């Protein structure tokens, strides 16, 4: 199991487009992947766009990405980079 904490950096936060990108990218990995917003008890399946959209994270919010499986290292690295680069938004 591998974990990494990231901060939402894009101005609009974790809205539908970032949630879609994140879930699609997470779905490309075999590992089980979850995200857990700081201060919340429950982790959300990172491959579920509906689950991700319920998070309502705004700019500056922190979350932990956790992956467990055969490709956990590239999964966490790729998803963390996606968040840290602001989901490609200007």
Buried (B, 14 or more C-beta within 10 A) or exposed (E): EBEBEBEBBBEBBBBEEBBBBBBEBBEEBEBBBBBBBEEEEEBBBBBBBEBBBEBEBEEEBEBBBBBEEEBBEBBBBBBBEBBEEBBEEE
